Structures are given as structure tokens and as C-alpha cells.
């Protein structure tokens, strides 16, 4: 009778040890995941550009993403509208214009 009781207690002890080991493994996995997320956040912060920065240090400074139009040799605007055209051009250069 006592041997059966002792065997049951040992079985329960083994189950308890397994549970503890599993819980420790879960906690370790959570800790490692948390460290990995923190490392990823730190890497993203390191990649961010800190301002002020020189223009040529910008990633796209040497290869602009837009193509500029070729200058035209003809200027078919009547003389009385030149000031209005230049004012509109200046506004678009300062604030950007919406392409139609």
C-alpha cells in the first residue's frame, strides 16, 4: 500500500516538475521575444534620420525621384500676362502645385 502511495506521490512530483520546467521555458521564450522586440525598436531608431541634416546626406539627394522638364526656347505668353505667369510660377515653386 505504501509503495503505491509513494509511486503516486513521485508521479505527482514528476508532473509538477514538468509543469515548472514548461513554465520556465514559457517565461524564457517571452523574455527572449521581448528582448528581440526591444532590439528591433532600437535598430529602427538608429536608422531614423536625425535633423538638422546636410542636404547631400539625405538618401535621395543624389538621385531625385522626379524628372525635371527640359527648358523651352519659346515663350508664347503675351507681354501683359508675363507678371501673372511669373507670380503663378513663383507660387508653385514655393508651395508646390497640383499637376492637372
CNS distance restraints for C-alpha pairs under 8 A (distance, minus, plus):
assign (resid   1 and name CA) (resid   5 and name CA) 6.35 0.50 0.50
assign (resid   2 and name CA) (resid   6 and name CA) 6.01 0.50 0.50
assign (resid   3 and name CA) (resid   7 and name CA) 6.00 0.50 0.50
assign (resid   4 and name CA) (resid   8 and name CA) 6.19 0.50 0.50
assign (resid   5 and name CA) (resid   9 and name CA) 6.26 0.50 0.50
assign (resid   6 and name CA) (resid  10 and name CA) 6.15 0.50 0.50
assign (resid   7 and name CA) (resid  11 and name CA) 6.10 0.50 0.50
assign (resid   8 and name CA) (resid  12 and name CA) 6.12 0.50 0.50
assign (resid   9 and name CA) (resid  13 and name CA) 6.02 0.50 0.50
assign (resid  10 and name CA) (resid  14 and name CA) 6.07 0.50 0.50
assign (resid  11 and name CA) (resid  15 and name CA) 6.22 0.50 0.50
assign (resid  12 and name CA) (resid  16 and name CA) 6.10 0.50 0.50
assign (resid  13 and name CA) (resid  17 and name CA) 6.12 0.50 0.50
assign (resid  14 and name CA) (resid  18 and name CA) 6.12 0.50 0.50
assign (resid  15 and name CA) (resid  19 and name CA) 6.13 0.50 0.50
assign (resid  16 and name CA) (resid  20 and name CA) 6.17 0.50 0.50
assign (resid  17 and name CA) (resid  21 and name CA) 6.09 0.50 0.50
assign (resid  18 and name CA) (resid  22 and name CA) 6.06 0.50 0.50
assign (resid  19 and name CA) (resid  23 and name CA) 6.05 0.50 0.50
assign (resid  20 and name CA) (resid  24 and name CA) 6.07 0.50 0.50
assign (resid  21 and name CA) (resid  25 and name CA) 6.12 0.50 0.50
assign (resid  22 and name CA) (resid  26 and name CA) 6.14 0.50 0.50
assign (resid  23 and name CA) (resid  27 and name CA) 6.14 0.50 0.50
assign (resid  24 and name CA) (resid  28 and name CA) 6.06 0.50 0.50
assign (resid  25 and name CA) (resid  29 and name CA) 6.10 0.50 0.50
assign (resid  26 and name CA) (resid  30 and name CA) 6.18 0.50 0.50
assign (resid  27 and name CA) (resid  31 and name CA) 6.13 0.50 0.50
assign (resid  28 and name CA) (resid  32 and name CA) 6.17 0.50 0.50
assign (resid  29 and name CA) (resid  33 and name CA) 6.12 0.50 0.50
assign (resid  30 and name CA) (resid  34 and name CA) 6.08 0.50 0.50
assign (resid  31 and name CA) (resid  35 and name CA) 6.19 0.50 0.50
assign (resid  32 and name CA) (resid  36 and name CA) 6.10 0.50 0.50
assign (resid  33 and name CA) (resid  37 and name CA) 6.19 0.50 0.50
assign (resid  34 and name CA) (resid  38 and name CA) 6.20 0.50 0.50
assign (resid  35 and name CA) (resid  39 and name CA) 6.11 0.50 0.50
assign (resid  36 and name CA) (resid  40 and name CA) 6.16 0.50 0.50
assign (resid  37 and name CA) (resid  41 and name CA) 6.17 0.50 0.50
assign (resid  38 and name CA) (resid  42 and name CA) 6.18 0.50 0.50
assign (resid  39 and name CA) (resid  43 and name CA) 6.17 0.50 0.50
assign (resid  40 and name CA) (resid  44 and name CA) 6.24 0.50 0.50
assign (resid  41 and name CA) (resid  45 and name CA) 6.23 0.50 0.50
assign (resid  42 and name CA) (resid  46 and name CA) 6.18 0.50 0.50
assign (resid  43 and name CA) (resid  47 and name CA) 6.30 0.50 0.50
assign (resid  44 and name CA) (resid  48 and name CA) 6.43 0.50 0.50
assign (resid  49 and name CA) (resid  53 and name CA) 7.92 0.50 0.50
assign (resid  53 and name CA) (resid  57 and name CA) 6.75 0.50 0.50
assign (resid  53 and name CA) (resid  58 and name CA) 7.53 0.50 0.50
assign (resid  54 and name CA) (resid  58 and name CA) 7.10 0.50 0.50
assign (resid  55 and name CA) (resid  61 and name CA) 6.56 0.50 0.50
assign (resid  56 and name CA) (resid  61 and name CA) 5.36 0.50 0.50
assign (resid  56 and name CA) (resid  62 and name CA) 7.02 0.50 0.50
assign (resid  57 and name CA) (resid  61 and name CA) 7.03 0.50 0.50
assign (resid  60 and name CA) (resid  64 and name CA) 5.61 0.50 0.50
assign (resid  60 and name CA) (resid  65 and name CA) 7.29 0.50 0.50
assign (resid  77 and name CA) (resid  81 and name CA) 6.53 0.50 0.50
assign (resid  77 and name CA) (resid  82 and name CA) 6.43 0.50 0.50
assign (resid  78 and name CA) (resid  82 and name CA) 6.66 0.50 0.50
assign (resid  81 and name CA) (resid  85 and name CA) 6.19 0.50 0.50
assign (resid  82 and name CA) (resid  86 and name CA) 6.09 0.50 0.50
assign (resid  83 and name CA) (resid  87 and name CA) 6.06 0.50 0.50
assign (resid  84 and name CA) (resid  88 and name CA) 6.17 0.50 0.50
assign (resid  85 and name CA) (resid  89 and name CA) 6.05 0.50 0.50
assign (resid  86 and name CA) (resid  90 and name CA) 5.98 0.50 0.50
assign (resid  87 and name CA) (resid  91 and name CA) 6.15 0.50 0.50
assign (resid  88 and name CA) (resid  92 and name CA) 6.19 0.50 0.50
assign (resid  89 and name CA) (resid  93 and name CA) 6.18 0.50 0.50
assign (resid  90 and name CA) (resid  94 and name CA) 6.24 0.50 0.50
assign (resid  91 and name CA) (resid  95 and name CA) 5.95 0.50 0.50
assign (resid  91 and name CA) (resid  96 and name CA) 7.30 0.50 0.50
assign (resid  91 and name CA) (resid  97 and name CA) 7.96 0.50 0.50
assign (resid  92 and name CA) (resid  96 and name CA) 4.48 0.50 0.50
assign (resid  92 and name CA) (resid  97 and name CA) 4.78 0.50 0.50
assign (resid  93 and name CA) (resid  97 and name CA) 7.57 0.50 0.50
